Amino acid sequence: MEMQELGWDSWFENIYKNDSNREKLLPARITAEYAGCYGAESIRGSLLLSLSGKLRHKSASSKEIPVVGDWVLVSKKISADKLPIIRILPRKTLIARKAAGKANLMQPIAANADYVFIVQGLDANYNIKRLDRYLTAVKNTGVKPVIILNKADLCHECQSRKKETEAAAGGVPVLVLDSISHKGYDSLAPYIMAGKTIAFIGSSGVGKSTIINELGAEKQKTGPVKAKDGKGMHTTTTRRLLKLKNGALLVDTPGMKEFAAWDAADGFSENFADIENIALKCKFTNCKHITEPECAVKEAVRQGIISASRLENYIKLKEELKKRKKNW
């Protein structure tokens, strides 16, 4: 397999060339995470990798541990069953979230993705506030987000929900898919290209694995969804990098019950640029847009420029980020 087929480009090549030990090291891309080891692909084919003792000792946080999509340098020694990972190459992009629980820990999800498909179901799963969390988390990563509204066959309000989503998305592309009739899949073509890496994120049951199957990847398990609340089972249990026949690379991730943005002040401001631009006209520079007089944001809500639910989510997420920053 050629390196370019795995997403290798001149940016990584220049880093590799400047490594003084490159003659002893082989580049490989992480394709799967297992208990205590990693699957990877290289010009030598499939490899099984483990952390070297030195790297394990130096890795003080989860950010310094390999994740699917990472390029790593491994020893060229063939004797070991698992080749040791000597180091991780610098990442172009990293999608991460705050780890579940109270502790302020980062949980990496996928590295070196070009696009991230944020998938929501057009059934009971549809939730604009949840979408705001995903957008806030990914807008400061360097990855280009695309919103996928899936399961159009289960919704009679597709166009109105698409418009609602576009209003909240701030220019992020919004695509509608029907995996039963395959309608809308042609709109994915500009993103599903050879050498490009696309990460799929979303809660359980939104149909990420079904979409990946429809695109022609190795078949992923799919499961039923509860009709009442739109919640699905975790059919994907580990992150994997999958290759399509046309050369595109897809990262399937397990459904996430919660998705709190990690250190996402820039992403927050970008995602809520409409509110923050209007806030510049408020009487008080520290206006919280709750009870303050002459609040331009509340006036925009009254005029229908901003929805009340969007302002409510803005205030809630801003407070969450403020509390998290205080605890760092």
Buried (B, 14 or more C-beta within 10 A) or exposed (E): EEBEBBBBEEEBEEBBEEBEEEEEBBBBBBBBBEEEBBBBBBEBEEBBBBBBEEBEEEBEEEBEBBBBBBBBBBBEEEEEEBBBBBBBBEBBBBBBBBBEEEEBEBBBBBBBBBBBBBBBBBBBBBEBEBBBBBBBBBBBBBBBBBBBBBBBBBBEEBEEBBEBBBBBBEEBBBBBBBBEEEEBBEBBEEBBBBBBBBBBBBBBBBBBBBBBBBBBBEEBEBEEBEEEEBBBBEBBEEBBBBBBEEBBBBBBBBBBEEBBBBBBBEBBBBBBEBBBEBBEEBEEEEBBBEEBEEBBBBBBBEEEEBBEEBBEBBBEBBEBBEEBEEEE
